[in-house]
């Protein structure tokens, strides 16, 4: 017999090495009875996934499965290269092909019944994807799946507990009592956002102290931006008033007409008006997206005060945002009223402030009453909606006793 020669042929099929198998639970007695099926990964563009294979074999008694990826794969496949040689005895020529070893393990499952297919078809797309991730997903995908399932279980438990607790409260107190509690909470919730109130004050200016509205450092920072008000002329005020697109609110424009001649008093009022005007304009915003929402002319300490004291933090689209909620707008309104009282000798036109703040009258009156103001009617100032009756708020001592809102009294009579 002539000496044999060999020739390397690569893969016997396109990107498919020859398959070598070994069985983890013993040796085959009759190899001709085995049927093999190879499954390939569909992602042929991925450099690693395109080589992934699952080999399935069936006998009359058991099914076996092996793969070339995952934690259970044989390490020899990554450390060595395997080849299969096919020798033609007559010519002495050997064809050599790439090969890959699969470790076949018996598939032991108690739920392989005909109904499995029907159950699978009835599953949602999300459930089918979860099954695929369990079988073929990466470690990161499997961790995310487990985390999502744990959260779902936690949410179900929480919802069940909340529903049960709510039912217990309703059974214990009754619907009518709960409605009355909500009405009382409306007044209490407003009170949370009021400036600090000194009920034992001897003078009106001590009820809502000026230092609780503006600290000395904040007041000093207003000197530069408020200079535009200190030096404003009557002609400029008239022009701003006639300009429908002016940047200042009606209350400020009206008060600028009556700036004191005394330099110190004029500067003080100008600083108060500038901050009040900034507060009102700040209340128009919804979500704060800029670091300095009131512009570069607003001092840093004032911008920080607005963001810290008059916004709520909310989580949206993966980021934390500052939001001016309804409760924060109520707080801004309370501080605007307190500052206006200091500007106007503790009596101010609430209707003008209400229009500037773009609030309903009932909301404005609720806040004013929570601040213990006495409400009276008066004609509006010339040029400021003189056709409607304006509401004046007066801070005087002794402070009136805080009463429940009219809505609560109506509910009690109805009950």
The 8 nearest C-alpha neighbors of each residue, nearest first, counted from 0:
[[1, 2, 91, 89, 3, 88, 90, 92],
 [2, 0, 3, 91, 90, 89, 4, 88],
 [1, 3, 0, 91, 4, 92, 90, 5],
 [4, 2, 91, 92, 1, 5, 93, 90],
 [3, 5, 92, 93, 91, 2, 6, 94],
 [6, 4, 93, 92, 94, 95, 7, 3],
 [5, 7, 94, 95, 93, 8, 4, 92],
 [8, 6, 95, 9, 94, 96, 5, 93],
 [7, 9, 96, 95, 6, 94, 10, 11],
 [10, 8, 96, 97, 7, 11, 95, 16],
 [11, 9, 16, 97, 12, 96, 15, 14],
 [10, 12, 16, 96, 17, 9, 15, 13],
 [13, 11, 15, 10, 14, 16, 17, 9],
 [12, 14, 15, 10, 11, 16, 9, 17],
 [15, 13, 12, 10, 16, 50, 11, 9],
 [14, 16, 12, 13, 10, 17, 11, 50],
 [17, 15, 10, 98, 97, 99, 11, 18],
 [16, 18, 98, 97, 99, 11, 15, 19],
 [19, 17, 99, 98, 100, 16, 20, 101],
 [18, 20, 100, 99, 101, 17, 98, 21],
 [21, 19, 101, 100, 102, 18, 103, 22],
 [20, 22, 102, 103, 101, 23, 19, 100],
 [23, 21, 103, 24, 25, 102, 104, 26],
 [22, 24, 104, 25, 103, 102, 21, 105],
 [23, 25, 22, 104, 26, 105, 103, 21],
 [26, 24, 22, 23, 27, 21, 28, 104],
 [27, 25, 22, 28, 24, 21, 23, 29],
 [28, 26, 29, 30, 25, 22, 21, 33],
 [27, 29, 30, 26, 31, 32, 25, 33],
 [28, 30, 31, 27, 32, 33, 26, 58],
 [29, 31, 32, 33, 27, 28, 34, 26],
 [30, 32, 29, 33, 34, 28, 27, 58],
 [31, 33, 30, 29, 34, 58, 59, 57],
 [34, 32, 31, 30, 58, 57, 35, 56],
 [33, 35, 56, 57, 32, 36, 58, 31],
 [34, 36, 56, 55, 33, 37, 57, 54],
 [35, 37, 55, 54, 56, 38, 34, 53],
 [38, 36, 54, 53, 55, 39, 52, 35],
 [39, 37, 53, 52, 54, 36, 40, 55],
 [40, 38, 52, 51, 41, 37, 53, 49],
 [39, 41, 42, 49, 51, 48, 52, 38],
 [40, 42, 43, 39, 49, 48, 44, 38],
 [43, 41, 44, 40, 49, 45, 48, 39],
 [42, 44, 49, 45, 41, 40, 48, 46],
 [45, 43, 42, 46, 49, 48, 41, 47],
 [44, 46, 48, 43, 47, 49, 42, 50],
 [47, 45, 48, 49, 44, 43, 50, 42],
 [48, 46, 49, 45, 50, 51, 44, 43],
 [47, 49, 51, 45, 50, 46, 42, 40],
 [48, 50, 43, 47, 42, 51, 40, 45],
 [51, 49, 48, 47, 52, 40, 39, 46],
 [52, 50, 48, 49, 40, 67, 39, 68],
 [51, 53, 39, 38, 66, 67, 50, 54],
 [52, 54, 66, 38, 37, 65, 55, 39],
 [53, 55, 37, 65, 64, 36, 66, 38],
 [56, 54, 64, 36, 35, 63, 37, 53],
 [57, 55, 35, 63, 34, 62, 36, 64],
 [58, 56, 62, 34, 33, 61, 63, 59],
 [59, 57, 60, 61, 33, 62, 32, 56],
 [58, 60, 61, 57, 62, 32, 33, 34],
 [59, 61, 58, 62, 57, 105, 63, 106],
 [62, 60, 58, 57, 59, 63, 105, 106],
 [61, 63, 57, 106, 105, 56, 58, 64],
 [64, 62, 105, 56, 104, 106, 103, 55],
 [63, 65, 55, 103, 104, 54, 56, 106],
 [66, 64, 103, 54, 102, 101, 53, 104],
 [65, 67, 53, 52, 68, 54, 101, 72],
 [66, 68, 72, 52, 51, 101, 53, 65],
 [69, 67, 72, 66, 51, 70, 71, 52],
 [68, 70, 71, 72, 67, 66, 135, 137],
 [69, 71, 72, 68, 73, 74, 67, 66],
 [72, 70, 69, 73, 68, 66, 67, 74],
 [73, 71, 68, 67, 70, 69, 74, 66],
 [72, 74, 75, 76, 71, 102, 67, 101],
 [73, 75, 76, 77, 72, 78, 71, 79],
 [76, 74, 78, 77, 73, 79, 80, 100],
 [77, 75, 74, 78, 79, 73, 80, 100],
 [76, 78, 75, 74, 79, 80, 73, 72],
 [79, 77, 75, 76, 74, 80, 73, 81],
 [80, 78, 76, 75, 77, 81, 74, 99],
 [79, 81, 76, 82, 78, 98, 77, 97],
 [82, 80, 98, 99, 97, 79, 83, 100],
 [81, 83, 97, 98, 96, 95, 84, 80],
 [84, 82, 96, 95, 98, 97, 85, 81],
 [83, 85, 95, 94, 93, 86, 96, 82],
 [84, 86, 94, 93, 95, 83, 87, 96],
 [87, 85, 93, 88, 92, 84, 94, 91],
 [86, 88, 92, 91, 89, 90, 93, 85],
 [89, 87, 91, 90, 86, 92, 3, 93],
 [88, 90, 87, 91, 92, 0, 86, 1],
 [91, 89, 92, 87, 88, 3, 1, 86],
 [90, 92, 3, 88, 87, 89, 4, 2],
 [91, 93, 4, 90, 87, 5, 3, 86],
 [94, 92, 86, 5, 85, 84, 4, 87],
 [93, 95, 85, 6, 84, 5, 7, 8],
 [96, 94, 84, 7, 83, 8, 6, 93],
 [97, 95, 9, 83, 8, 82, 10, 11],
 [98, 96, 82, 16, 10, 9, 17, 81],
 [97, 99, 17, 82, 16, 81, 18, 83],
 [98, 100, 18, 19, 16, 81, 17, 101],
 [101, 99, 19, 20, 18, 102, 76, 98],
 [102, 100, 20, 65, 103, 19, 66, 21],
 [101, 103, 21, 65, 22, 20, 104, 23],
 [104, 102, 65, 22, 64, 63, 21, 101],
 [103, 105, 63, 64, 23, 22, 65, 106],
 [104, 106, 63, 62, 107, 64, 61, 103],
 [107, 105, 63, 62, 108, 104, 64, 61],
 [106, 108, 105, 109, 62, 61, 63, 104],
 [109, 107, 110, 111, 106, 105, 112, 62],
 [110, 108, 111, 107, 112, 106, 115, 113],
 [111, 109, 108, 112, 115, 113, 114, 107],
 [110, 112, 109, 108, 115, 113, 114, 107],
 [111, 113, 114, 110, 115, 109, 116, 108],
 [112, 114, 115, 116, 111, 117, 110, 118],
 [113, 115, 117, 116, 112, 118, 111, 119],
 [116, 114, 118, 113, 117, 112, 119, 111],
 [115, 117, 119, 118, 114, 120, 113, 112],
 [118, 116, 120, 114, 119, 115, 121, 113],
 [119, 117, 115, 121, 116, 120, 114, 122],
 [118, 120, 116, 122, 121, 117, 115, 127],
 [121, 119, 117, 118, 122, 116, 123, 115],
 [120, 122, 118, 119, 117, 123, 116, 124],
 [121, 123, 119, 120, 126, 127, 118, 124],
 [124, 122, 126, 125, 127, 121, 120, 119],
 [123, 125, 127, 126, 128, 122, 129, 121],
 [124, 126, 128, 123, 127, 129, 122, 130],
 [127, 125, 129, 123, 128, 124, 122, 130],
 [128, 126, 130, 124, 129, 125, 123, 122],
 [129, 127, 131, 125, 130, 126, 124, 132],
 [128, 130, 126, 132, 127, 131, 133, 125],
 [131, 129, 133, 127, 128, 132, 134, 126],
 [130, 132, 128, 134, 129, 133, 135, 127],
 [133, 131, 136, 129, 135, 134, 130, 128],
 [134, 132, 130, 131, 136, 135, 129, 141],
 [135, 133, 131, 132, 136, 130, 129, 137],
 [134, 136, 132, 131, 133, 137, 69, 130],
 [137, 135, 132, 140, 133, 134, 141, 138],
 [136, 138, 140, 139, 141, 135, 132, 142],
 [137, 139, 141, 140, 142, 136, 143, 132],
 [138, 140, 142, 137, 141, 143, 136, 144],
 [141, 139, 143, 137, 142, 138, 136, 144],
 [140, 142, 144, 138, 143, 139, 136, 145],
 [143, 141, 145, 139, 144, 140, 146, 138],
 [142, 144, 146, 140, 141, 145, 147, 139],
 [145, 143, 141, 147, 142, 146, 140, 148],
 [146, 144, 148, 142, 147, 143, 149, 141],
 [145, 147, 143, 149, 144, 148, 142, 150],
 [148, 146, 150, 144, 149, 145, 143, 151],
 [147, 149, 151, 145, 150, 146, 144, 152],
 [148, 150, 146, 152, 151, 147, 145, 153],
 [151, 149, 153, 147, 152, 148, 154, 146],
 [152, 150, 148, 154, 153, 149, 147, 155],
 [151, 153, 149, 155, 150, 154, 156, 148],
 [152, 154, 150, 156, 151, 155, 157, 149],
 [155, 153, 157, 151, 156, 152, 158, 150],
 [154, 156, 152, 158, 153, 157, 159, 151],
 [155, 157, 153, 159, 154, 158, 160, 152],
 [158, 156, 154, 160, 159, 155, 161, 153],
 [159, 157, 161, 155, 160, 156, 154, 162],
 [158, 160, 156, 162, 157, 161, 155, 163],
 [159, 161, 157, 163, 158, 162, 164, 156],
 [162, 160, 164, 158, 163, 159, 165, 157],
 [163, 161, 165, 159, 164, 160, 158, 166],
 [162, 164, 160, 166, 161, 165, 159, 167],
 [163, 165, 161, 167, 166, 162, 160, 168],
 [166, 164, 168, 162, 167, 163, 161, 169],
 [165, 167, 163, 169, 164, 168, 170, 162],
 [166, 168, 164, 170, 165, 169, 171, 163],
 [169, 167, 171, 165, 170, 166, 172, 164],
 [170, 168, 173, 166, 172, 171, 167, 174],
 [169, 171, 167, 168, 173, 172, 166, 174],
 [170, 172, 168, 169, 173, 167, 166, 174],
 [173, 171, 169, 170, 168, 176, 177, 174],
 [172, 174, 169, 176, 175, 170, 171, 177],
 [173, 175, 177, 176, 169, 178, 172, 170],
 [176, 174, 178, 177, 173, 179, 414, 172],
 [177, 175, 179, 178, 174, 173, 172, 180],
 [176, 178, 180, 174, 179, 175, 181, 173],
 [179, 177, 181, 175, 180, 176, 174, 182],
 [178, 180, 182, 176, 177, 181, 183, 175],
 [181, 179, 177, 183, 178, 182, 184, 176],
 [182, 180, 184, 178, 179, 183, 177, 185],
 [183, 181, 179, 185, 184, 180, 407, 178],
 [182, 184, 180, 185, 181, 186, 179, 187],
 [183, 185, 187, 181, 186, 182, 188, 180],
 [186, 184, 182, 188, 183, 187, 181, 189],
 [187, 185, 184, 189, 188, 183, 190, 403],
 [186, 188, 184, 190, 189, 185, 183, 191],
 [189, 187, 185, 191, 190, 186, 184, 192],
 [188, 190, 186, 191, 187, 192, 185, 366],
 [191, 189, 187, 193, 188, 192, 369, 186],
 [190, 192, 188, 189, 193, 187, 330, 194],
 [193, 191, 330, 190, 189, 194, 329, 188],
 [192, 194, 190, 333, 191, 330, 195, 189],
 [193, 195, 196, 334, 207, 192, 211, 333],
 [196, 194, 207, 193, 197, 211, 208, 206],
 [195, 197, 207, 206, 198, 194, 193, 208],
 [198, 196, 206, 199, 200, 207, 195, 205],
 [197, 199, 200, 196, 206, 398, 397, 201],
 [200, 198, 197, 201, 206, 205, 196, 397],
 [201, 199, 205, 206, 198, 197, 202, 203],
 [200, 202, 199, 203, 205, 396, 206, 204],
 [201, 203, 205, 204, 200, 206, 396, 395],
 [204, 202, 205, 206, 395, 394, 396, 201],
 [205, 203, 202, 206, 208, 207, 341, 209],
 [204, 206, 208, 203, 200, 202, 207, 197],
 [207, 205, 197, 203, 200, 196, 204, 208],
 [208, 206, 196, 205, 204, 195, 209, 194],
 [207, 209, 205, 210, 211, 206, 204, 212],
 [208, 210, 212, 211, 213, 207, 341, 204],
 [209, 211, 214, 213, 212, 208, 215, 207],
 [212, 210, 209, 208, 213, 214, 194, 195],
 [211, 213, 209, 210, 214, 334, 208, 338],
 [214, 212, 210, 211, 217, 218, 209, 215],
 [213, 215, 210, 217, 216, 218, 211, 212],
 [216, 214, 218, 217, 219, 213, 210, 220],
 [217, 215, 219, 214, 218, 220, 213, 300],
 [218, 216, 220, 214, 219, 215, 213, 300],
 [217, 219, 215, 221, 216, 220, 213, 214],
 [218, 220, 216, 221, 217, 222, 215, 223],
 [219, 221, 217, 218, 222, 216, 298, 223],
 [222, 220, 218, 219, 223, 224, 270, 225],
 [221, 223, 225, 220, 219, 224, 226, 270],
 [222, 224, 226, 225, 221, 220, 227, 219],
 [223, 225, 226, 221, 222, 227, 296, 297],
 [226, 224, 270, 227, 222, 228, 223, 269],
 [225, 227, 229, 228, 224, 223, 230, 222],
 [226, 228, 225, 230, 229, 231, 224, 223],
 [229, 227, 231, 226, 225, 230, 269, 255],
 [228, 230, 226, 227, 269, 231, 266, 265],
 [231, 229, 228, 227, 226, 232, 225, 269],
 [230, 232, 228, 229, 227, 235, 233, 236],
 [231, 233, 235, 234, 236, 230, 228, 237],
 [234, 232, 236, 235, 237, 231, 256, 238],
 [235, 233, 237, 232, 236, 238, 231, 239],
 [234, 236, 238, 232, 237, 233, 239, 231],
 [235, 237, 233, 239, 238, 234, 240, 232],
 [238, 236, 240, 234, 235, 239, 233, 241],
 [237, 239, 235, 241, 236, 240, 242, 234],
 [240, 238, 242, 236, 237, 241, 245, 235],
 [239, 241, 237, 238, 242, 236, 252, 245],
 [242, 240, 238, 239, 243, 237, 245, 236],
 [241, 243, 239, 245, 244, 240, 238, 237],
 [244, 242, 245, 241, 240, 239, 246, 238],
 [243, 245, 242, 246, 239, 241, 247, 240],
 [246, 244, 242, 243, 247, 239, 240, 248],
 [245, 247, 244, 248, 239, 280, 243, 276],
 [248, 246, 245, 276, 251, 252, 249, 239],
 [247, 249, 251, 250, 355, 252, 276, 246],
 [250, 248, 252, 251, 253, 355, 247, 351],
 [249, 251, 253, 252, 248, 351, 254, 352],
 [252, 250, 254, 253, 249, 248, 272, 255],
 [251, 253, 249, 255, 254, 250, 248, 240],
 [254, 252, 250, 251, 255, 256, 249, 257],
 [253, 255, 251, 256, 257, 252, 250, 258],
 [256, 254, 252, 257, 253, 258, 251, 236],
 [257, 255, 254, 253, 258, 252, 233, 236],
 [256, 258, 255, 254, 259, 253, 260, 265],
 [257, 259, 255, 265, 256, 260, 254, 268],
 [260, 258, 265, 261, 264, 257, 262, 268],
 [259, 261, 262, 265, 258, 264, 263, 257],
 [262, 260, 264, 259, 263, 265, 266, 258],
 [261, 263, 265, 264, 260, 266, 259, 229],
 [262, 264, 266, 265, 261, 267, 259, 260],
 [263, 265, 267, 261, 266, 262, 259, 268],
 [266, 264, 259, 262, 268, 263, 267, 258],
 [265, 267, 269, 263, 264, 268, 229, 262],
 [268, 266, 264, 270, 269, 265, 263, 271],
 [267, 269, 271, 265, 270, 266, 272, 264],
 [268, 270, 266, 272, 267, 271, 228, 225],
 [269, 271, 225, 273, 267, 268, 272, 221],
 [272, 270, 268, 274, 269, 273, 275, 267],
 [273, 271, 275, 269, 274, 270, 276, 251],
 [272, 274, 276, 270, 271, 275, 225, 269],
 [273, 275, 277, 271, 276, 272, 278, 270],
 [276, 274, 272, 278, 277, 273, 335, 271],
 [275, 277, 273, 279, 274, 278, 272, 280],
 [278, 276, 274, 280, 275, 279, 281, 273],
 [279, 277, 281, 275, 276, 280, 274, 282],
 [278, 280, 282, 276, 281, 277, 356, 275],
 [281, 279, 277, 282, 283, 278, 276, 284],
 [280, 282, 278, 279, 283, 284, 277, 293],
 [281, 283, 279, 280, 284, 328, 278, 331],
 [284, 282, 281, 280, 285, 279, 356, 357],
 [285, 283, 282, 281, 286, 323, 287, 280],
 [284, 286, 323, 322, 287, 283, 324, 282],
 [287, 285, 322, 321, 288, 284, 323, 320],
 [288, 286, 321, 289, 322, 285, 292, 320],
 [287, 289, 286, 290, 320, 292, 321, 291],
 [290, 288, 292, 291, 287, 293, 294, 286],
 [289, 291, 292, 288, 287, 302, 293, 306],
 [290, 292, 289, 293, 294, 302, 295, 297],
 [291, 293, 289, 294, 290, 287, 288, 302],
 [294, 292, 291, 297, 295, 281, 302, 277],
 [293, 295, 296, 292, 291, 297, 298, 302],
 [296, 294, 297, 291, 293, 298, 299, 292],
 [297, 295, 294, 298, 224, 293, 223, 299],
 [296, 298, 295, 294, 293, 299, 302, 301],
 [299, 297, 301, 300, 296, 220, 302, 221],
 [298, 300, 302, 301, 303, 297, 291, 295],
 [299, 301, 303, 298, 302, 304, 217, 220],
 [302, 300, 304, 298, 303, 299, 305, 217],
 [303, 301, 299, 305, 304, 300, 306, 291],
 [302, 304, 300, 306, 301, 305, 307, 299],
 [303, 305, 301, 307, 302, 306, 308, 300],
 [306, 304, 302, 309, 303, 308, 307, 301],
 [305, 307, 303, 310, 304, 309, 308, 302],
 [306, 308, 304, 305, 303, 309, 310, 311],
 [309, 307, 305, 304, 306, 310, 303, 311],
 [308, 310, 305, 327, 306, 307, 331, 323],
 [311, 309, 323, 322, 306, 321, 327, 308],
 [312, 310, 322, 321, 323, 313, 324, 309],
 [311, 313, 321, 320, 322, 319, 310, 314],
 [312, 314, 320, 319, 321, 315, 311, 322],
 [315, 313, 319, 318, 320, 317, 312, 316],
 [314, 316, 318, 317, 319, 313, 320, 312],
 [317, 315, 318, 314, 319, 320, 313, 321],
 [316, 318, 315, 314, 319, 320, 313, 312],
 [317, 319, 315, 316, 314, 320, 313, 321],
 [318, 320, 314, 313, 315, 312, 321, 317],
 [321, 319, 313, 312, 314, 322, 318, 287],
 [320, 322, 312, 287, 311, 310, 286, 313],
 [321, 323, 286, 311, 310, 324, 285, 287],
 [324, 322, 310, 285, 327, 311, 286, 328],
 [323, 325, 327, 326, 322, 328, 311, 310],
 [324, 326, 328, 327, 329, 323, 330, 322],
 [327, 325, 329, 324, 328, 330, 192, 189],
 [326, 328, 330, 324, 329, 325, 309, 323],
 [327, 329, 331, 325, 330, 326, 282, 332],
 [330, 328, 326, 332, 327, 331, 333, 325],
 [329, 331, 192, 327, 333, 328, 332, 193],
 [332, 330, 328, 334, 333, 329, 335, 327],
 [331, 333, 335, 329, 330, 334, 328, 336],
 [334, 332, 330, 336, 335, 331, 193, 337],
 [333, 335, 337, 331, 336, 332, 338, 330],
 [336, 334, 332, 338, 333, 337, 275, 339],
 [335, 337, 339, 333, 334, 338, 340, 332],
 [338, 336, 334, 340, 339, 335, 333, 341],
 [337, 339, 341, 335, 340, 336, 334, 342],
 [338, 340, 342, 336, 341, 337, 335, 343],
 [341, 339, 345, 337, 343, 338, 342, 346],
 [340, 342, 338, 339, 344, 343, 345, 337],
 [341, 343, 339, 340, 344, 338, 268, 271],
 [344, 342, 340, 345, 341, 346, 347, 339],
 [343, 345, 341, 346, 340, 342, 347, 339],
 [346, 344, 340, 394, 343, 341, 393, 347],
 [345, 347, 393, 392, 340, 343, 344, 394],
 [348, 346, 392, 391, 340, 349, 343, 339],
 [347, 349, 391, 350, 351, 390, 392, 352],
 [348, 350, 352, 351, 390, 391, 353, 347],
 [351, 349, 353, 389, 352, 348, 390, 354],
 [352, 350, 354, 353, 349, 348, 250, 355],
 [351, 353, 355, 349, 350, 354, 356, 250],
 [354, 352, 350, 356, 358, 351, 355, 349],
 [355, 353, 357, 351, 352, 356, 350, 358],
 [354, 356, 352, 357, 353, 248, 351, 249],
 [355, 357, 353, 354, 358, 352, 279, 282],
 [358, 356, 354, 355, 353, 359, 352, 283],
 [359, 357, 353, 356, 360, 354, 363, 362],
 [360, 358, 362, 361, 363, 357, 353, 354],
 [359, 361, 363, 362, 364, 358, 353, 350],
 [360, 362, 364, 363, 359, 365, 358, 366],
 [363, 361, 365, 359, 360, 364, 366, 358],
 [362, 364, 360, 366, 361, 365, 353, 367],
 [363, 365, 367, 361, 366, 362, 368, 360],
 [366, 364, 362, 368, 363, 367, 369, 361],
 [365, 367, 369, 363, 364, 368, 370, 362],
 [366, 368, 364, 370, 369, 365, 372, 363],
 [369, 367, 371, 370, 365, 372, 366, 364],
 [368, 370, 366, 371, 367, 365, 190, 401],
 [369, 371, 367, 368, 372, 366, 193, 333],
 [372, 370, 368, 369, 399, 398, 401, 367],
 [373, 371, 394, 393, 368, 392, 370, 367],
 [372, 374, 393, 392, 394, 375, 371, 368],
 [373, 375, 392, 391, 372, 390, 393, 376],
 [376, 374, 391, 390, 373, 392, 377, 393],
 [377, 375, 390, 389, 391, 388, 374, 378],
 [378, 376, 389, 388, 390, 379, 391, 375],
 [379, 377, 388, 389, 385, 380, 376, 387],
 [378, 380, 385, 389, 383, 377, 388, 384],
 [379, 381, 383, 385, 382, 378, 384, 389],
 [382, 380, 383, 385, 379, 384, 378, 386],
 [381, 383, 384, 385, 380, 379, 386, 253],
 [382, 384, 385, 380, 381, 379, 351, 249],
 [385, 383, 386, 382, 387, 379, 381, 380],
 [384, 386, 379, 383, 387, 381, 380, 382],
 [387, 385, 384, 388, 379, 378, 383, 389],
 [386, 388, 385, 384, 389, 379, 378, 383],
 [389, 387, 378, 377, 379, 376, 390, 386],
 [388, 390, 377, 379, 350, 378, 376, 387],
 [391, 389, 376, 349, 350, 375, 348, 377],
 [390, 392, 348, 375, 349, 374, 347, 376],
 [391, 393, 374, 347, 372, 346, 373, 349],
 [394, 392, 346, 373, 372, 345, 395, 391],
 [393, 395, 372, 345, 203, 346, 373, 392],
 [396, 394, 203, 393, 397, 398, 372, 373],
 [397, 395, 398, 203, 394, 202, 201, 399],
 [396, 398, 395, 399, 198, 201, 200, 199],
 [397, 399, 396, 371, 395, 400, 198, 394],
 [400, 398, 371, 401, 397, 372, 373, 396],
 [399, 401, 402, 398, 371, 397, 368, 369],
 [402, 400, 399, 371, 369, 403, 368, 398],
 [401, 403, 400, 404, 368, 369, 399, 186],
 [404, 402, 407, 405, 183, 401, 186, 408],
 [403, 405, 406, 407, 402, 408, 186, 365],
 [404, 406, 408, 407, 409, 403, 410, 402],
 [407, 405, 409, 404, 408, 410, 182, 403],
 [408, 406, 410, 409, 405, 182, 404, 411],
 [407, 409, 405, 411, 410, 406, 412, 404],
 [410, 408, 406, 412, 407, 411, 413, 405],
 [409, 411, 413, 407, 408, 412, 414, 406],
 [410, 412, 414, 408, 413, 409, 407, 179],
 [413, 411, 409, 414, 410, 408, 407, 406],
 [412, 414, 410, 411, 409, 408, 407, 175],
 [413, 411, 412, 410, 175, 409, 176, 179]]
